[in-house]
Amino acid sequence: MRFGIVFAFKWLRMLAACALISILYLGGWSGPVFATLSVGGIPVPIVPEEIWFLLRVYLLAAFFVVLSWSVPRVRIDQILNIGWKRLIPYSLLAILVAAGFRVLG
C-alpha cells in the first residue's frame, strides 16, 4: 500500500505541474480565438474553457509520460562523473576566459 501511495503521488505531482505549466505558460484556460462565436457582439466559446484547460493538462501529461518512458534514467554515479570530469574543468576554463577578457579589456 505504501508503494502504491508513493507511486500515485508521483503521477498526481506530474498532473499538478502540468496544470501550473498550462496556467503560467500556455494561456491558462482560454481557448484559441478562432474557436468563438459572436452572439450579439459578445464572444461565446464553442468549447468550454474548462475543456481547453483539461485538454492542455492531459496533452502535457502525455508528453511527459512519453518523455519519461523513452529517455533512459541517469544514475547518480554518472551525474557525479559528469560533474567532476566535465563541468568543473569547463567552469574553471570559463573563469579563466572571463578573467582574460577583463584584463585585456
Summary of the structure (lengths in Angstrom):
residues: 105
radius of gyration: 23.4
end to end distance: 63.8
largest distance: 68.4
contacts: 209
relative contact order: 0.08
helix: 74%
strand: 8%
